Amino acid sequence: MKLNSKYFEKIRIRPEPQSQTQADAPCCQWDGCDQPGVHRAPVGRHREGEYFRFCFEHVRQYNKNYNYFSGLKDSEIARFQKEAMTGHRPTWKMGSNDSGHAAPDSAPFRSGHAAYYRRIGDPFNLFGRTDNASEASTQRPLRPLEAKALETLGLNADASGADIKARYKTLVKRHHPDANGGDRGSEARLQDVLQAYRLLKQAGFC
C-alpha cells in the first residue's frame, strides 16, 4: 500500500455532524443563553409534539425538573396510567357487545362442566339461541357408553343431573351388602351402578 498514492489526495473528510448542526441550529431558548439550541425538550402536557430548543447544559437542567403530570391529582394520574396500557384507545369489558347486552356467562361452558357437553351446540349464543329454546336442540348425541350407563341406572337420555344422583343413591342403598344383611348376591350389580355413575360424572352429566 502506497501512502503517497494519488487516490489519497481525492479523499475528502466529511465535516463533523455536530459542528454542522450547531452552525444551523437556532439559539438556545433559555433566558440569557446564546449557545446553539441543538437539543429538543418537550413543552408539556396538552402540547405534545412541541419542543423547546436548548443547549446541552440547559436541556439537562430542564429535564431534571420536568414533570409531565405536574398539577394533576393522584386519581387522574392513576387513570392516565391505566389508559396508557391500551394506548388510550376505548375498550370494552369481556363478555359484552356493542349494544350493551352481556353475553352468556362462559363459566358453565368450561371443560369438565355439564353445560360444556350438553350445550356445546352454541355455548356463546353466536346464532341467537333464546333462553326458552328447547334443551333437546342443544344436546349432543349420547355416546354408546353414556347411553349404556344411563340404561344401567334405569334412566333415559333426558335425565337431569339431579335425577342421576338420586337414582344412584337409591341403587347403592338397594344393592349394598350392608343393606342386604351381608349378602353379596347383588355385588356385581352394585359394581355396574358405581361404574355407570362414575362414567356419567366424568362426562359432565352430574
N, C-alpha and C positions, 0 to 999 in steps of 0.2 A: 504493500500500500504506500503510495507516494503522498506525502503530506503537502508537497508543493504542486499538486495537480491543479489543472485549470478549472476543474469542476468545483473545487472548494471556493473559488472566487465568486461563483454564481450562487452560492448558498446564502439565503437571506434569513436572518434571525427575526422571528415573529415577535413583535413588541409584547411586553407583559400585559395580560388582560386587565390586571388590577390598575396599572397606570393609565391604560386607555379608558377604563371605566371612570376612574377618578377625574379624568380630564373632562369627560362629558357629563358627569353627574351634577345634579343641582346642589345648591348649598344646603348644609345641614339646617334643619328646621328648629334646632334647639336655640333658645334665645341667647344671643351674643356669640354664637359659634359661626366661624367662617370656613370650617372644613367641609370637604365634599361629603354629601349625604349619600353614601353608596349602600347603606343598609336600610331595609324596609322594616317597619314596625306597625302592627295593626292599630287602627284608630280606636276601635272599641265595639261594644255590643250595639246592635242595630245599625252598624255601619260596616258590615262585613264586606270585604273586597277593597276597602280603602286603607291606605297606608301612609304613615309619616316617613320621611327620609332623614336619617340621622347618620352621623359619623360613628365609627366603631365605639368610641368611649361613651357617647351619649345613648346609643342603642342598648348597650349593656345596662346603663343606669335606668333607662326607661323600662326595659324588660324585667328588671329586678323588682320594680314596684307595680308592674302591670297586673291587673286582676279583671278578668272578663266578667265575673259575677259581682262586681262591685255595686252595692246598693240593692241587691236582691235579698229577699228573705230566704231562710233555710228551706222552707217548703217549696218555694219557686225553684231553688237550686236543685232540690231533690227531683222535682217534676222534670226539669230540663235534662238531668242525667238519665232518668227513666226513658224519656222520649228519644234521647240520643242513641239508645240501644237499637232502635228501629229506624234510625236515620231521620227522625222527626216526621215519619210518614204515619198516616192514620192506620190503626189496627183494630181488629175485632176479636172478641173472645171466641175461643174454640167452642164449636157446637152451636153457633148462631149464624143465621144467614142475613142477607142484606135487608130482608123485610122485618127483621127483629124477632122472628119466631124461633124459639130454641129448638135445636134438633134433638132427637131422642137420645136419652142417656145411653152412652156406649158401654157403661159398666156391665149391664146384663149380657152383653154380646162377647165378653172375653172368653177365651178358650177355657173350657172346664165348667162353664156355667150352662145350665139347661137351655136358656134362651139362645145361646150361641148355636146350639144344634137344632133346636126346634123352630127357630125363627130365622134360620140362615138365609132364607129366600130373599129378604130385603131388610137387613138389620138396621140400615141407616136411612130408611124411608126415602130412597132415591127415586122410587117410582110412585110416590104419593100414596102409600098404603094408609088407610084411615084406621082409627082406633077400633071401630066396630067391625073391621074385616074379620072374616071367619078364621079361626085358628087352623082349620084344615088347609087353607090356601097357603099358609106359611110353614107347614110341617114338611119336613123332608121324608122321603120313603124310609120305612124301617129296614134296617139291615137284618139278614136272616137270624143272626144270633140274638139281636134285640127282640125280634118277634117271638123267638122261641123262649126267651127269658120272660116276656110278658105272659106267654101261654103257660109257662111253669107256675107263675103266680096266679093264674086264672083271671087275667085281665086282658082287655082289648087295647088297640093302638091309641084310643082316645083317653086313656087313663092319665090322670094328673100325678104330679109328684106326691101329693098328699095321699092319693089313693094307693100308690105303690108302697109308701111307707106303712100305711095302715094294714094293707094286705100282708106285707112282710112280717109285721109284728104278730098278726093273728096266726099265720102259718108256723112261725117259730114257736109260739106258745103251744100250738097243737101237736107238733111233731117232736118237740124236745123230749129227751128221755126222762127228764125230771117231771114232766107233765104226764108221763105215762107209767109212772111207778118204776122207773128204771128200765123199761122195755125198750130195746134198741131196734125193734122191728121197723120203725119208720125213720131210722137214722139216715138211710140213703135219700129218702125224700127230703129230709132236713138239709142235707148237703146240696141237693139240687136247688132248694129255695135260697140258701146262702149264696151260692154261685150266681144264680139269676139276679138277685138283688145287687150283688157286687158289680156285675156287668152293667146293669142299668144305672147305677150310681156313677160309675166311671164315664158312661156315655152322656151324663148330664141330665138324666130324666128326673132325678130326685136329689 
